[in-house]
Amino acid sequence: MKLKKLYNYLSILEEDQSLNVWHFALLSAILCLGYRQGHTKTIKVSRSKIMSLSHIRTLPTYHKYFKELQKMGYINYIPSYHPGYRSEVEITIKPYKE
């Protein structure tokens, strides 16, 4: 993921008044992982890594806002039920044209 694309995603999120600080923290953590992995569409994630990066400490808070992001159409969660493979999050928002 290029820095410009990351900035475009964050700009889109900034404009959405329905997002609160918890949504923004989760999305920022997911985008940060995508930037580190060099992926723009499908990002390998783990709950513990997202919680750590977003500074969310409780499971109920994490699950509530993560589920809301799915309902709002920002992400698509693809769980992995295999202990050796990480789950994936697909970013469904489109960045501004570069």
Helices and strands as residue ranges (DSSP letters): H 3-15, H 21-37, E 42-45, H 47-54, H 59-72, E 75-78, E 87-91
